[in-house]
């Protein structure tokens, strides 16, 4: 997934109701090599709209609090091929990172 792809996705998301700014969207090298762009795009759209994916109850509550308290947001998704990946938006909303659990 190229930087240009990320910019195009952010432009498409602008017309939707986003709960928070994504900031600069980046993807780790390993995640970019494994994940399909369509899986990433769908997950990033869900993340920005407050659909946290497969997080546990504790992380779901933390995310809801983070929307008010400006703390880190974490979403967990699974690609079409089954690979688990995370999307993390930093507390200052300056950067959103797409990564595999092994990247953390």
C-alpha positions as CSV (number, residue, x, y, z in Angstrom):
1,X,0.0,0.0,0.0
2,X,1.5,3.3,-1.2
3,X,1.4,6.7,0.4
4,X,-0.7,7.9,-2.5
5,X,-3.3,5.1,-1.7
6,X,-3.5,6.4,1.9
7,X,-4.2,10.0,0.7
8,X,-6.9,8.8,-1.6
9,X,-8.5,6.9,1.2
10,X,-8.5,9.9,3.5
11,X,-10.1,12.0,0.7
12,X,-12.9,9.4,0.4
13,X,-13.4,9.3,4.1
14,X,-13.9,13.1,4.3
15,X,-17.5,12.8,3.1
16,X,-18.4,10.4,6.0
17,X,-19.1,11.1,9.6
18,X,-15.7,10.6,11.3
19,X,-15.6,10.5,15.1
20,X,-12.0,11.8,15.2
21,X,-9.2,13.0,12.9
22,X,-6.9,10.3,11.7
23,X,-3.8,12.5,11.2
24,X,-1.1,11.1,9.0
25,X,-2.0,7.5,8.1
26,X,1.0,5.1,8.0
27,X,1.4,1.4,7.5
28,X,4.3,-0.8,8.6
29,X,6.4,-2.5,5.9
30,X,5.3,-5.9,7.0
31,X,1.6,-5.0,7.1
32,X,1.8,-3.4,3.6
33,X,3.4,-6.5,2.2
34,X,0.8,-8.9,3.6
35,X,-2.5,-7.0,3.7
36,X,-4.7,-6.3,0.7
37,X,-5.5,-2.6,0.1
38,X,-9.2,-3.3,0.1
39,X,-9.0,-4.9,3.6
40,X,-7.0,-1.9,4.9
41,X,-9.4,0.6,3.4
42,X,-12.5,-1.0,4.8
43,X,-10.9,-1.4,8.3
44,X,-9.6,2.2,8.3
45,X,-13.1,3.5,7.4
46,X,-14.6,1.4,10.2
47,X,-12.0,2.6,12.7
48,X,-12.7,6.3,11.9
49,X,-16.4,5.7,12.3
50,X,-16.1,4.1,15.8
51,X,-16.4,0.4,14.7
52,X,-13.6,-1.0,16.7
53,X,-13.7,-4.5,15.1
54,X,-12.7,-7.4,17.3
55,X,-11.5,-5.7,20.4
56,X,-12.4,-7.1,23.7
57,X,-14.9,-5.5,26.1
58,X,-12.2,-3.7,28.0
59,X,-10.6,-2.1,24.9
60,X,-14.1,-1.2,23.6
61,X,-14.8,0.8,26.8
62,X,-11.3,2.3,26.6
63,X,-11.9,3.5,23.1
64,X,-15.3,5.1,24.0
65,X,-13.5,6.9,26.9
66,X,-10.7,7.9,24.5
67,X,-13.1,9.7,22.3
68,X,-13.8,12.0,25.2
69,X,-10.4,12.1,26.9
70,X,-8.2,12.2,23.8
71,X,-6.3,9.0,24.6
72,X,-5.1,6.3,22.2
73,X,-7.6,4.4,20.1
74,X,-7.1,0.7,19.1
75,X,-9.1,-1.4,16.6
76,X,-8.5,-5.0,15.7
77,X,-9.5,-6.5,12.4
78,X,-9.0,-9.6,10.3
79,X,-8.0,-9.5,6.6
80,X,-9.9,-11.6,4.1
81,X,-7.1,-14.2,4.3
82,X,-7.5,-14.3,8.1
83,X,-4.4,-12.2,9.2
84,X,-5.1,-10.2,12.3
85,X,-4.1,-6.6,12.2
86,X,-4.4,-3.5,14.3
87,X,-5.1,0.1,13.7
88,X,-3.9,2.6,16.4
89,X,-4.6,6.3,16.4
90,X,-2.3,8.2,18.8
91,X,-3.7,10.3,21.6
92,X,-3.0,13.6,19.9
93,X,-4.6,12.3,16.7
94,X,-1.5,13.2,14.7
95,X,-0.9,9.7,13.4
96,X,-2.9,6.5,12.7
97,X,-0.8,3.4,12.2
98,X,-1.9,0.1,10.5
99,X,0.3,-2.8,11.8
100,X,0.4,-6.5,12.5
101,X,0.6,-7.6,16.1
102,X,4.2,-8.8,15.5
103,X,5.1,-5.2,14.5
104,X,4.3,-3.8,17.9
